Amino acid sequence: MKRSKYTEETIIGILKERQAGMTVADLTRKYGVSEQSIYRWQAKYGGMEVSEAKRLRQLEEENARLKRMVADLSLDKQMLEDVLSKKW
């Protein structure tokens, strides 16, 4: 997945400017991002502090790691069931 050139700290700073009354059009010109990016960030990080955003990223990484583990274990289980189902 493509990494954003903006860190969580920067994104939250941009959103705080938005909450302070700056328009989305002004923010897009100032930071060189699309309106869609601003709205997507607002949906994901709206109302968060920097520490909460970092914790969210850690949880997302851990969730992805656990999903990979479950997929690997499911494959192992399927292979073992296939081996055991064969008649010797």
Secondary structure as the mmCIF struct_conf table of DSSP 4:
data_model
#
loop_
_struct_conf.conf_type_id
_struct_conf.id
_struct_conf.beg_label_comp_id
_struct_conf.beg_label_asym_id
_struct_conf.beg_label_seq_id
_struct_conf.end_label_comp_id
_struct_conf.end_label_asym_id
_struct_conf.end_label_seq_id
HELX_LH_PP_P HELX_LH_PP_P1 LYS A 2 SER A 4
BEND BEND1 LYS A 5 TYR A 6
HELX_RH_AL_P HELX_RH_AL_P1 GLU A 8 GLN A 19
TURN_TY1_P TURN_TY1_P1 ALA A 20 GLY A 21
HELX_RH_AL_P HELX_RH_AL_P2 VAL A 24 TYR A 31
TURN_TY1_P TURN_TY1_P2 GLY A 32 GLY A 32
HELX_RH_AL_P HELX_RH_AL_P3 GLU A 35 TYR A 45
TURN_TY1_P TURN_TY1_P3 GLY A 46 GLY A 47
HELX_RH_AL_P HELX_RH_AL_P4 VAL A 50 SER A 85
BEND BEND2 LYS A 86 LYS A 86
#
